[in-house]
Amino acid sequence: MIQKCEIFRSCFDNFNYDRIAAYDEADINRIMNTEGMIRSPRKIEAVINNARCFQKIREEFGSFDDYLWAYSDGKTILYNKHEEGYIPVSNGLSDAVSGTNLSPKGLTRDFIDEYTEIYKKEPNPLLRLMLEEPDINPCDLEKINVPVLVTAGENDLILRQETERISDHLPKAEFAIVKGADHGSYE
């Protein structure tokens, strides 16, 4: 495994995202022809695209660190039972960071209206991000070939149709609605 990591490090310029973001077709071919490296151009292109997205976040927020800390107003969040070693797999904050909807159209109208008004009063880039991103093609989800449990709260801010659409495009997905729950009540 350590050898594989070194191959990745060598192929991807020691993980320098600025260099990776500038990769072109010749770099994709170079990586694919490296002994011991992945042979999927789509996976390599995804690494390049992620580096470009990383650059955009850095340009807009100053740093990736600032981008992530903005979700918690710069504070460390301790959860119930944290002292006992319990840390939830996901929660409302992780869902917001990861973007569990395919596009803003998947959010409830009330949520969009409320946060649009807040954004008008305080043009926070994170609010804009929530209102405009992500923009995921559902067909891209079909490439995810691992078991996935897709859940939503009965009163979720993500529309049920959106959650079902996500589930429908994941080949090995199971779908569940949590009765009485909203977007922030998962545990």
trRosetta pair geometry for C-beta under 8 A, 3 or more apart (Angstrom, degrees):
i j d omega theta_ij theta_ji phi_ij phi_ji
1 4 5.5 -50 -151 32 37 114
1 5 6.6 40 150 -20 66 101
2 5 5.6 -51 -153 33 35 115
2 6 6.6 36 149 -19 65 103
3 6 5.7 -55 -153 35 34 112
3 7 6.6 38 148 -22 65 101
3 36 7.2 -81 136 -172 104 154
4 7 5.6 -50 -152 31 35 114
4 8 6.6 36 149 -17 65 102
4 36 6.7 -143 -109 164 66 111
5 8 5.6 -53 -152 36 34 112
5 9 6.2 37 150 -22 66 106
6 9 5.4 -49 -143 36 34 115
6 10 6.3 35 156 -19 64 105
7 10 5.8 -56 -150 37 29 111
7 11 6.2 24 155 -15 65 110
7 34 6.5 151 -171 137 102 125
7 35 7.8 -114 -129 90 129 61
7 36 4.8 -124 -103 103 161 117
7 37 5.6 -155 154 -76 122 80
8 11 5.9 -60 -143 41 28 107
8 12 5.9 -10 170 14 67 116
8 15 7.9 33 134 -65 95 94
8 37 7.5 138 -80 -122 56 89
9 12 6.7 -74 -134 55 19 86
9 14 5.6 28 -176 -110 87 47
9 15 6.4 -48 -123 -23 69 91
10 14 7.9 31 -88 -60 29 60
10 34 7.5 168 99 -158 111 149
11 30 7.6 166 -145 117 85 91
11 31 4.6 87 -170 -124 121 91
11 34 5.4 -133 -90 19 115 167
11 37 5.6 100 -65 -112 155 139
12 15 5.6 41 113 -82 113 49
12 16 7.8 176 144 33 73 60
12 20 5.6 14 -163 -93 91 119
12 31 7.6 44 -63 -110 72 128
12 47 6.5 -87 -110 158 134 142
13 16 4.5 -68 121 37 109 103
13 19 4.1 -74 100 98 166 145
13 20 6.2 -155 42 -56 115 76
15 20 7.5 -15 -153 -35 35 135
16 19 4.2 50 95 17 111 113
16 20 6.5 161 86 -15 57 87
17 20 5.3 -54 -138 41 37 113
17 21 6.0 46 159 -29 68 103
17 51 4.1 -176 -157 -143 80 91
17 54 4.9 -62 -174 86 153 143
17 55 6.6 -172 135 -54 112 84
18 21 5.8 -49 -146 29 27 114
18 22 7.0 20 154 -13 58 107
18 51 7.6 -152 -51 175 16 113
18 55 6.9 105 -99 -92 65 116
19 22 6.0 -66 -160 37 33 107
19 23 7.6 59 143 -50 62 83
20 23 5.7 -21 -166 -19 45 116
20 47 6.5 -87 -175 140 133 94
20 48 5.8 -149 162 -112 86 59
20 51 3.9 -170 96 -77 111 167
21 48 6.8 130 -114 -168 32 69
21 51 4.1 -141 -64 123 76 107
21 52 4.6 130 -137 -77 99 64
21 54 7.6 -129 -68 57 121 96
21 55 5.3 39 -97 -26 164 138
23 27 3.7 -109 -154 77 96 155
23 28 6.8 112 154 -46 117 71
23 48 4.8 -106 59 -114 121 122
23 51 7.9 83 10 53 108 147
24 27 5.7 106 49 10 49 100
24 28 7.5 -94 119 -4 34 93
25 28 5.5 -51 -150 33 37 114
25 29 6.4 35 153 -16 67 104
26 29 5.8 -55 -151 39 32 111
26 30 6.3 37 149 -24 65 106
27 30 5.4 -49 -144 34 34 116
27 31 6.3 33 156 -18 66 103
27 48 7.8 122 96 -89 129 130
28 31 6.0 -56 -150 36 29 109
28 32 6.3 25 154 -16 64 110
28 41 5.7 50 177 -138 125 91
28 44 5.2 131 -134 115 83 138
28 45 6.7 13 -109 -66 130 78
28 48 7.6 -57 -76 -29 97 144
29 32 5.7 -57 -142 40 30 110
29 33 6.1 18 161 -11 66 113
30 33 6.2 -70 -149 43 24 103
30 34 6.9 40 150 -43 61 99
31 34 5.7 -42 -157 5 35 118
31 37 5.8 -140 173 156 70 154
31 38 7.9 -1 148 61 104 80
31 44 5.3 148 91 -128 143 138
32 37 6.8 -143 -121 100 21 120
32 38 7.7 -59 -111 98 63 60
32 39 5.7 79 -153 -136 87 55
32 41 6.4 -19 -73 -77 137 76
32 44 6.7 -87 -58 -28 88 156
34 37 4.0 55 79 -6 101 136
38 43 5.3 -62 136 84 149 143
38 44 6.8 -179 86 -55 113 89
40 43 4.0 66 89 8 116 108
40 44 6.7 169 93 -9 63 83
41 44 5.6 -58 -148 42 37 111
41 45 5.9 40 153 -21 71 107
42 45 5.6 -53 -143 39 30 112
42 46 6.3 38 153 -26 63 102
42 143 7.6 -133 145 -142 149 151
43 46 5.5 -48 -150 29 32 116
43 47 6.9 36 150 -20 62 98
44 47 5.8 -48 -156 29 36 112
44 48 6.7 34 147 -15 65 104
45 48 5.5 -54 -150 38 37 113
45 49 6.1 38 151 -20 69 106
46 49 5.6 -52 -143 39 32 112
46 50 6.2 37 154 -22 65 104
47 50 5.7 -52 -148 34 29 112
47 51 6.6 32 151 -21 62 103
48 51 5.7 -53 -154 32 32 113
48 52 6.7 31 149 -17 64 104
49 52 5.6 -54 -151 36 36 112
49 53 6.4 37 150 -19 68 103
50 53 5.5 -51 -146 37 35 112
50 54 6.2 43 151 -25 65 103
51 54 5.5 -49 -149 32 32 118
51 55 6.7 38 149 -21 62 100
52 55 5.6 -48 -154 30 35 115
52 56 6.7 36 149 -19 64 101
53 56 5.6 -51 -152 33 36 113
53 57 6.5 36 151 -18 67 103
54 57 5.9 -53 -151 35 31 110
54 58 6.4 31 151 -19 64 108
54 64 6.4 -21 -157 -80 86 129
55 58 5.6 -58 -149 38 31 112
55 59 6.2 31 154 -20 67 106
56 59 5.7 -53 -146 36 31 111
56 60 6.2 20 159 -12 65 111
57 60 6.0 -63 -145 43 28 104
57 61 5.8 -16 173 18 68 116
57 64 5.7 60 110 -102 124 75
57 67 5.0 -3 176 -73 112 163
58 61 6.8 -73 -125 55 18 82
58 62 7.2 -72 -170 105 54 17
58 63 5.9 9 -134 -123 79 31
58 64 5.8 -36 -78 -44 84 75
58 67 7.8 -83 -78 -24 41 128
60 67 7.8 68 82 -90 95 113
60 125 5.7 160 160 -166 109 149
61 64 7.5 94 75 -94 125 25
61 66 4.8 -177 150 94 103 108
61 67 4.1 118 76 -71 169 85
61 70 6.9 -115 -148 -15 128 142
61 125 6.2 -158 -85 90 81 148
62 66 4.7 24 68 29 106 159
63 66 4.6 101 56 3 83 99
63 67 7.0 -139 97 -5 49 85
64 67 5.3 -49 -153 33 38 119
64 68 6.5 32 153 -14 68 103
65 68 6.2 -59 -150 38 28 104
65 69 6.2 18 159 -11 66 113
66 69 6.0 -60 -138 44 28 106
66 70 6.2 42 158 -37 63 104
67 70 6.0 -54 -157 18 23 116
67 126 7.9 151 -152 -87 64 97
68 71 6.2 -46 -173 13 42 111
68 97 7.0 38 -131 -131 76 127
69 72 6.4 -74 -163 51 49 89
69 73 7.9 -59 155 98 74 11
69 74 4.9 42 162 -101 113 54
70 73 7.2 30 -160 -84 38 32
70 74 7.4 14 -88 -48 37 71
70 126 5.2 -166 130 -56 129 140
71 93 5.9 113 151 -160 119 95
71 96 6.2 156 -144 98 118 121
71 97 5.5 -19 -92 -75 166 98
71 126 7.0 178 -80 -145 61 144
72 75 5.1 -120 142 60 100 69
72 76 7.3 63 133 -95 150 13
72 77 5.3 -122 -136 -34 135 110
72 93 6.6 28 -75 -142 94 140
77 93 6.7 158 33 -22 167 168
78 82 4.5 -118 -171 27 86 166
79 82 4.8 127 57 -61 66 101
79 86 7.1 -104 98 105 116 86
79 87 6.4 125 38 -127 134 55
79 88 6.0 -156 -156 -1 169 100
79 91 7.3 -166 -104 -51 131 158
80 86 7.7 -25 105 88 63 124
81 84 4.7 -52 -169 42 77 117
81 85 7.8 -49 153 55 86 43
81 86 3.7 -2 124 51 118 130
82 85 7.9 87 178 -39 33 9
82 86 6.7 -95 -85 68 28 69
82 87 6.6 56 -122 -85 74 75
88 91 5.0 83 90 -51 143 104
88 186 7.7 126 -174 114 141 86
88 187 6.0 -99 -108 -142 128 60
90 94 4.5 -124 -145 80 73 136
90 95 6.2 84 171 -53 113 81
90 98 8.0 -55 -134 17 119 142
90 186 6.7 -8 97 107 89 137
91 94 5.5 92 44 15 62 99
91 95 7.0 -116 103 -6 31 94
91 184 7.6 34 173 -152 82 58
91 186 6.3 -169 -122 75 50 95
91 187 7.6 22 -102 -94 93 55
92 95 5.6 -58 -147 37 29 113
92 96 6.4 31 155 -22 65 104
92 183 5.7 88 -116 133 98 83
92 184 3.9 0 -66 -113 144 72
92 186 7.4 151 -49 32 68 96
93 96 5.7 -53 -149 33 32 110
93 97 6.4 27 154 -15 65 106
94 97 5.7 -54 -146 39 35 111
94 98 6.0 17 160 -6 69 113
95 98 6.2 -66 -139 48 26 98
95 100 4.7 -30 -160 -18 92 128
95 183 6.8 -144 92 -176 155 97
95 186 8.0 99 -37 31 135 138
96 99 7.7 25 180 -68 27 45
96 130 7.1 -27 -156 -102 95 114
99 133 6.4 -69 -114 130 141 91
99 134 4.2 83 166 -19 152 117
99 136 7.8 144 127 -26 124 123
100 158 6.1 -73 102 -69 106 155
100 166 7.8 -17 172 -91 73 169
101 104 7.2 90 108 -93 136 23
101 106 3.6 -180 -162 82 114 129
101 107 5.9 -69 -61 -54 174 76
101 134 7.2 165 85 38 67 88
101 158 5.0 -165 -78 -123 104 108
101 162 5.5 -5 -138 160 93 143
101 166 8.0 -117 -133 -55 38 130
102 105 7.9 -33 80 58 90 91
102 106 5.5 109 39 -32 76 143
102 134 6.9 -88 -174 84 29 98
102 135 7.8 40 156 -150 66 26
102 136 4.5 -109 -149 62 73 100
102 138 6.0 -12 -129 -73 153 81
102 162 6.4 -154 18 -162 97 98
102 165 6.7 -71 -5 103 143 121
102 166 6.3 -169 -45 -79 105 92
103 106 5.8 117 60 -6 57 97
103 134 6.6 -96 -92 87 47 57
103 135 5.4 46 -106 -114 98 56
103 136 6.8 -148 -51 32 75 67
104 107 5.6 -40 -166 14 57 115
104 112 6.6 96 174 -106 104 117
104 130 7.6 100 -104 145 102 51
104 131 5.6 43 -118 -177 143 40
104 132 6.2 -29 -35 -98 137 15
104 133 7.4 63 -46 39 96 18
105 162 7.5 166 104 -93 72 121
106 158 5.6 2 144 -153 101 83
106 159 5.5 -135 -169 32 56 98
106 161 7.8 -143 -131 85 77 78
106 162 3.1 106 -145 -129 104 151
106 163 7.8 124 -171 -40 119 56
106 165 7.6 -125 -107 49 118 129
107 111 4.8 -106 169 82 110 128
107 112 5.3 129 100 -54 119 94
107 157 5.9 -5 -151 151 84 89
107 158 6.4 -53 -101 -103 53 50
107 159 7.0 138 -169 -19 3 89
107 162 7.8 13 -42 -16 32 168
108 111 4.5 94 62 4 86 104
108 112 7.0 -158 93 -4 45 86
108 156 8.0 166 -34 110 116 57
108 157 5.2 -106 13 -156 109 57
108 158 7.6 -97 -26 -61 81 6
108 159 6.1 142 -75 -68 63 79
109 112 5.7 -57 -147 39 33 110
109 113 6.1 33 156 -20 68 108
110 113 5.8 -56 -145 38 28 110
110 114 6.1 27 158 -19 64 109
111 114 5.9 -57 -146 37 26 110
111 115 6.2 8 164 -3 64 112
111 157 4.4 89 -72 -160 150 112
112 115 6.4 -67 -143 46 24 98
112 116 5.9 30 158 -26 64 111
112 131 6.7 107 -140 -129 79 89
113 116 5.8 -55 -144 32 25 113
113 117 6.6 25 157 -17 61 105
114 117 6.1 -61 -159 34 28 109
114 118 6.6 25 148 -16 64 107
115 118 5.2 -46 -143 37 42 115
115 119 6.1 48 154 -24 67 103
115 127 5.8 -169 180 -157 101 101
115 130 6.2 -73 163 99 156 128
115 131 6.0 -166 112 -71 117 105
116 119 5.6 -53 -148 36 30 113
116 120 6.6 37 151 -25 63 101
116 131 6.3 110 -83 -120 75 143
117 120 5.7 -48 -150 28 33 114
117 121 6.9 24 154 -11 62 105
118 121 6.0 -64 -157 40 33 106
118 122 6.4 -34 167 43 70 96
118 124 8.0 -28 134 22 98 114
118 127 6.1 -141 101 -133 105 150
119 122 6.9 -85 -133 72 25 58
119 123 6.0 53 180 -111 72 51
119 124 6.7 -109 -119 38 71 76
119 127 4.3 -171 -90 126 98 133
119 128 6.2 121 -143 -67 133 66
119 131 6.4 -48 -39 -17 159 149
120 123 7.6 17 -127 -70 15 78
122 127 7.5 103 94 3 85 151
123 127 7.5 -136 -157 61 33 120
123 128 7.1 30 -169 -48 76 116
124 127 4.4 84 71 4 97 105
124 128 7.1 -167 92 -7 52 83
125 128 5.4 -52 -149 37 39 115
125 129 6.3 47 150 -26 68 102
126 129 5.3 -47 -149 32 35 117
126 130 6.6 36 152 -18 64 101
127 130 5.7 -51 -151 34 35 111
127 131 6.3 25 153 -12 66 110
128 131 5.8 -64 -147 43 31 106
128 132 5.8 -3 165 7 70 119
129 132 6.5 -74 -132 51 21 90
129 133 5.0 -31 -170 30 66 122
130 133 7.2 -47 -84 53 13 80
132 135 8.0 -33 154 -45 66 105
136 140 6.1 -112 -175 54 87 129
136 141 7.2 70 151 -48 122 96
137 140 4.7 97 72 -13 88 103
138 141 5.6 -40 -168 17 52 117
138 142 7.8 62 141 -27 65 91
138 165 6.1 -79 -111 160 140 101
138 166 7.4 -131 -126 -99 96 44
138 168 7.9 6 -176 81 131 94
138 169 4.3 -154 175 -69 94 163
139 142 5.6 -35 -168 10 50 119
139 169 6.9 -112 -85 -152 25 127
140 143 6.0 -40 -175 14 50 114
141 144 5.7 -42 -170 16 56 114
141 166 6.6 -170 -118 -154 164 62
141 169 4.0 80 76 118 125 113
141 170 5.3 -71 160 -70 111 70
142 169 5.5 -84 -57 -179 77 82
142 170 7.5 -148 -92 -100 39 28
142 171 6.3 79 -150 -42 63 96
144 148 6.8 31 132 -35 128 140
144 170 5.6 -34 78 -131 116 89
144 171 7.3 -178 83 22 64 89
145 171 5.8 -2 -114 53 67 133
145 172 6.5 83 -165 -6 45 119
146 172 6.3 -122 116 61 18 138
147 172 4.7 -90 -93 138 48 122
147 173 7.8 142 -161 -92 48 31
147 174 7.5 11 -169 -5 91 99
148 170 5.1 -62 52 165 137 150
148 172 6.3 110 13 89 77 81
148 173 4.7 -30 73 -103 98 77
148 174 7.4 -175 90 25 50 64
149 173 7.5 141 -102 -157 18 68
149 174 5.2 -21 -114 65 68 99
149 176 6.7 -8 -175 14 97 115
150 163 6.1 158 156 -178 112 87
150 166 5.6 170 -140 102 144 108
150 167 4.1 -146 57 -83 152 95
150 170 6.7 152 -43 32 128 144
150 173 5.1 14 -9 -167 115 121
150 174 7.0 179 25 81 73 44
150 175 5.1 -21 71 -107 103 67
150 176 7.4 155 84 25 53 65
151 163 7.8 -46 126 -165 17 134
151 175 7.8 154 -85 -161 41 46
151 176 4.9 -20 -106 73 85 92
151 177 7.3 151 -157 -99 67 22
151 178 5.9 44 -179 -28 115 105
151 186 7.1 119 106 -114 132 130
152 156 4.4 -81 -180 -11 95 162
152 158 5.8 -115 -128 78 121 110
152 160 6.3 176 93 -110 150 61
152 163 4.0 -72 -37 -92 140 168
152 176 8.0 170 27 92 58 52
152 177 5.8 -27 71 -116 82 69
152 178 7.1 -157 95 18 31 85
153 156 4.0 138 55 -64 82 87
153 177 7.4 63 -180 -166 12 71
153 178 5.1 -43 -109 66 56 102
153 180 7.7 -73 -165 93 94 33
153 181 3.3 -118 -127 107 101 86
153 182 4.6 177 117 -107 157 10
153 183 5.9 -126 22 -56 129 37
153 185 6.1 91 -105 50 143 104
153 186 7.0 -125 -59 -57 105 88
154 177 5.7 82 -82 166 68 108
154 178 6.5 -114 -22 87 79 52
154 179 5.2 43 -42 -133 137 37
154 180 5.8 41 31 -18 133 21
154 181 5.9 109 15 44 79 62
154 182 7.8 -59 61 -74 63 51
155 180 7.5 -9 1 -167 109 23
155 181 6.9 -167 37 96 82 34
155 182 4.4 -42 89 -90 98 85
156 159 7.8 -150 92 -59 99 10
156 160 7.3 124 49 -68 113 65
156 163 7.2 57 79 -41 156 140
156 181 7.3 19 -65 108 85 84
156 182 6.0 157 -91 -157 41 48
156 183 4.9 97 -147 -65 73 79
157 182 7.2 56 -27 -179 78 92
157 183 4.5 -35 15 -28 97 143
158 162 5.4 -115 175 80 88 128
158 163 5.6 98 123 -54 117 99
158 183 6.6 115 -1 -96 86 115
159 162 4.3 95 65 0 88 105
159 163 7.2 -161 94 -4 48 83
160 163 5.7 -57 -151 38 36 110
160 164 6.2 36 152 -18 69 107
160 177 7.0 0 -126 -100 110 125
161 164 5.6 -54 -145 39 32 113
161 165 6.2 38 152 -25 64 105
162 165 5.5 -51 -148 32 30 114
162 166 6.6 34 151 -20 62 100
163 166 5.6 -48 -152 31 34 113
163 167 6.4 33 150 -16 64 106
163 175 7.3 126 139 -147 96 106
164 167 5.5 -55 -148 40 34 113
164 168 6.0 38 153 -25 67 106
164 175 6.5 49 -114 -146 63 152
165 168 5.6 -49 -142 33 30 114
165 169 6.6 18 160 -10 61 109
166 169 6.4 -73 -157 40 26 101
166 170 6.6 18 153 -18 65 111
166 173 7.7 168 124 -131 73 165
167 170 6.0 -63 -147 34 32 107
167 173 4.5 -167 -153 129 68 143
167 174 7.7 -57 -148 111 115 14
167 175 4.0 36 -147 -82 163 113
168 173 7.7 -73 -35 60 15 138
170 173 3.6 83 85 -41 115 121
178 181 3.9 3 107 21 114 139
178 185 7.8 -162 113 92 135 103
178 186 6.9 141 22 -100 168 83
180 185 8.0 -86 121 108 73 157
181 185 4.5 -153 -149 80 81 119
181 186 6.4 70 -175 -72 140 64
182 185 5.2 84 45 0 68 112
183 186 7.8 -40 -179 -12 31 102
